[in-house]
Amino acid sequence: MDLKNVQTPGRGLSPRPDPYAFAQEALRMDIENFVQHAAGPGPVLFERGVLDALCGLDRVTPLNESESGTWLSKYQYFPNVFVLPPRKAIYGNDTERDHTFERAESVNTIAQEWYRRCGYQVL
């Protein structure tokens, strides 16, 4: 997978980019973030990370066990994943978040299933 030539929305992707290009760019950015912070001293909390990007990529182009195993062994997180569900009371739409609240709930469910599939304990 070539992650070098994918552009971010601020650099030229359409407001609703191709799902594969979006997943690749998310993965590239999350790997960069992981490398930058994970080796530092003390705990680090990631709001989103390589796991989430791989979930998105898998939804667009399913990863085989070998591919996902390679990614998951290279970018390991603490085995417990904290998940906060979407809250209707504070959920809002704007120019960047145009999904419905129901879609946010669906994404939350998909992510939790993915974390479990990858061997993480969801808290």
WOLINWO-V200512 format. One record per backbone hydrogen bond with DSSP energy under -0.5 kcal/mol. CO is the residue of the C=O (numbers start at 1). NH is the residue of the N-H. E is the energy in kcal/mol with one decimal. If there is no record, write none. Layout:
# WOLINWO-V200512
{{CO:NH:E} {CO:NH:E}}
This chain:
# WOLINWO-V200512
{{1:3:-0.8} {3:6:-0.6} {8:11:-1.9} {8:13:-1.4} {9:12:-1.3} {14:17:-0.7} {18:22:-2.7} {19:23:-2.5} {20:24:-2.5} {21:25:-2.3} {22:26:-2.7} {23:27:-2.3} {24:28:-2.5} {25:29:-2.6} {26:30:-2.5} {27:31:-2.4} {28:32:-2.1} {29:33:-2.3} {30:34:-2.5} {31:35:-2.8} {32:36:-2.1} {33:37:-1.9} {34:38:-3.1} {35:39:-0.5} {37:40:-1.4} {44:46:-0.5} {49:53:-2.2} {50:54:-2.9} {51:55:-2.0} {52:56:-2.3} {53:57:-2.5} {54:58:-2.9} {55:59:-1.8} {56:60:-1.3} {57:61:-3.4} {64:68:-2.6} {65:69:-2.5} {66:70:-2.1} {67:71:-2.3} {68:72:-2.9} {69:73:-2.0} {70:74:-1.5} {71:75:-2.1} {74:76:-0.6} {79:121:-3.2} {80:82:-0.5} {81:123:-3.5} {83:85:-0.6} {86:88:-0.6} {87:90:-1.2} {87:91:-1.1} {96:98:-0.7} {97:94:-1.6} {100:104:-1.8} {101:105:-2.2} {102:106:-2.0} {103:107:-2.7} {104:108:-2.1} {105:109:-2.0} {106:110:-2.5} {107:111:-2.7} {108:112:-2.2} {109:113:-2.2} {110:114:-2.2} {111:115:-2.8} {112:116:-2.1} {113:117:-2.4} {114:118:-2.0} {115:120:-2.7} {116:119:-1.9} {120:122:-0.6} {121:81:-3.2}}
